[in-house]
Amino acid sequence: MGVLEILIAVFTSICLSILSNFIVLRRYSLIADAFSHIALPGIALSLIFSIDIFWGSLAFLILGALFIYLIEKKTSFYLEAIVGFIFLLSLAIGKIFIKDQELIESLFGNIKGISLNDFILSTLILFFILISILRFKKELILVTLSEDLAANYKIKKHKVDLFLLFMVALAVSLGIKIVGVLLVGSYLIICPLFSSLFAKSFNQLILFSIFFGFLTSILGLIFSINLNFEFGPVLVIVQSLIFLLGFFIKNLL
């Protein structure tokens, strides 16, 4: 495994771990995990027309984000129900049009299949997300921690939600290529869970999540190479074990 794979894994972990904090604090973890499955029809189309699955995934994730935004804004449906509906539909379409072997790769990723273009893309996405977080940090934090306070500052919650979903769509589309649809949620769920054990402020929460994502990505790559296992499943096991160790140290010692 070369330098490109390592850098892309690290860049992807940073993108997803930063966004994960805004998602978990709003109790959207399972929603975000289900959101990634919206990419399946896009993956199917990418395979049919022989294009990069990143673009197919991104197109359908953005469409899904827009659909969620419009439905949540115009109706009284719960967000969980909307995402659940799109998740089931996307999963069904993906299973019909993606062949079994290709479906397995879509679900669990294939870091060995990445290229220089993927590295350039991951670099651009990383910079975009970092700049966006710094530029709109106030709006994102206020909407995340207190919607009433955000309203007092005349921050439009739905637009902030849409922008957050757009960033998540970018990061998830990148993550799908290396860990797959099923396992990309590990960055969105386990990273902030671990950091919440030790963080005492929101900034610490973000920094600890980045460190955790970086560390577990490197360890996951090392173990997957030496044990000849796929990176995605190894990553989730490494993250889970370190989280459980942190939980034990924090609460039981």
N, C-alpha and C positions, 0 to 999 in steps of 0.2 A: 504494500500500500504506500503510495507516494505522498509528497508534500501537498499536492492539490486536494486529495481526499481529506487530509488532516485539517487544512485551512477551511475547506467548505464545511466540514463538520463543526468546527469551532465557530465560524461565522453564523451558521444556522442556529447553533445553540444560543449565541448571544441575542440574535433577533427574537427567537421564541421566548427565551427566559425573561427578557425585558418586558415584553408584552404580557407575559403570563401573570404578572403582579396585578395589572389593571383588570384582568379577567377574573382571577380568583377572588380578589377583594369585592368584586361585584357579584360573586357567587355564580359565575358563568362557566365554571370549569367544564362541567359535563356538556354544556351547550357548545363550547368551543371545540370539545372533542368530537361531538357529533357534526359540527360545522365542517370539519375536515373531510367528512364522507361525501359532501356535496361535490367534491372534485372527481368522483368516480365516473360520471358521464363524460366529463372533459377528458379524462384519461382514456376512456374508450374511443372517443373521437380522435384523439392524438394517435392512438395505435392504428386506427383504421386508415388515417391519412398520412401516417409515418412522419409526424412532427414531434417535437420535444414535448414530453408530458407536462412540463412546467407550464407551458402556455395554455394547454387544454385545461389543466387544473385551475390556473389563475382565472381564466375566462369564466368558468362555472362558479368558482368561489365568489368572484365579484358580482355575477348575476344573482347568486344566492344572497349575498350581503344586501344588494339593492332590493330584492324581494322581501327580505326580513325587515329592512328599513321601512318600506312602504306599508307592509301589512301591520307592523307594530304601530306605525304612526296613524294609520287610518282606521284601525279596528281595536277592539278591546281584548284580542287574543293574547294569551301569555306567550312570552318569547320562547319558553321551553317547548310549547306545543307547536309553534311555527317551525322551529329548527328540527324538531322531531319528525314532523310531516315531510320536510324537504330531505331529511336524512334517509327516511324509509324509501322515498321515491328514488333518490339517487342511488341507494344501495341496490334496489331492484333493477334499475336501468344498467348499472355497472355490471351486475352479475350476468345479465342477458347478453351483453355485447363484448365483454372481456373474456378471452379464453382462460382456461383454468391456470395454466402456467403464468400467463401474463397477469392474471388476477392476484396470484400469490405475490408476485414481484411488486404489484401496485399496493398491496396491503402491508408488505413488510419492507419495501425499499430495496435498493441495490446501489450502495455507495461505490462499488467497483465500476459502475457504468457512467460515472461523471466525467466531464471533459473540461478543457480550458474555458469554454464558453460558460459553463456552470460556475466556474470560479469567478469570472468577470461579473456574472449576474448576481452571485451571492455578495460580492463586494459592493456593488451598486445598491442592492437592497439593504445591506447593513448600514451604509452611510445614509440612505434615505430614512430609515427607521430611527437612527440615532439623531439626525437633524430634526426630524418631526417631533420626537419626544422632547427634545430640548426646546423647540419652538413653541409647542403647545402643552408643555408640562402642566402649567397652571390649570388649563381647561380640563385636561385628562384627570388630574388629581381631584379637582373639585367635583366633577361628575361621578368619579369613582367613590369618593368618600362621603359626599353629601349632595344629593340632587337638589335639595331645597336651597342650600347655600349657592350652588351653581346657578339656580334660577334667579337668586338675588343679584348675582353678577351679570345677569342677562346672557348667560351661556346657553346655547341651544343644545339640549341634551341629545336629541335625535341626530344632529349633524356630527356631534362628537362621537356618538356610537357608530355612525356610518364610517367615519374616518378610522376609528379603531378597528372595525371589521375589515376595512381595506388593508390596513397594515398587517392584520392577522392573516388575511388572504395571501399577501405576498410572502410572509414568513412560512406559512403552512405549505404553500406551493413549492417552496424551496425544500422544506423538510420532508415532503412526500418522496422526493427523489432519493433521499438517503436512508430514511427510516420507515417510509410507507405511511399509508392512510391510517392504519390502525394504531401505530405506535408514536406518531408525531405528537399526540396528546400528552405523552410522558413529559415533554419539555413544558407544556402548558399547565400541567397539574403538579408534578412531583417537585419541580424547581422551586416554585413559591411555597410549597408545603415545607420543604426543608429550610428555606431561608426564614420563614415565619417562626421557626423554633428559636432562632438566635437574634433576629433583627429587632432593634428598638426604635427604629424610625423608618419612614417610607424610603428614604435614600439608601439606608442599609439593606432594606428588603430587596431593592433593585440590584445593589452591588453583590449581595450574597447569592442572589439567583443567578447572576452572570457567572460568578465564580463556580457555583455548583454545576451549572450547565457546561462550562468550560472543562472543569475537572472530570466530570463523568463522561464527557465526549472523548477525552484523551484516554481515560481508563477503558472505556468501551472499545475504542479502536485497538488498544494494546491487547486486551483479552480476545477480541474477535479474530485478530491476526494469529495470535499464538494458539488459540483453540480451534481455528478454522471454522468459526461460526459466523452467521450473518450479523452485521453490526447492530441493526435495529433491536432485535430481541436481547442481545447482550447489554445494550445501553439501558434498556428498561430494567433489567435485573440489577445492574450496577447502581442505577439511581435508586431503586427500591431498597437495596441493602444498605446503602449509605444513609438514606432517609430513616430507615428503621434503627440504625446505629445511633444517628443523631437524636431520634426520639427517645431511645433508651437512655442515652447520656443525659439528656435534658430533664427527663421526667422521673427516672427511676434510680439515679445515682445521687 
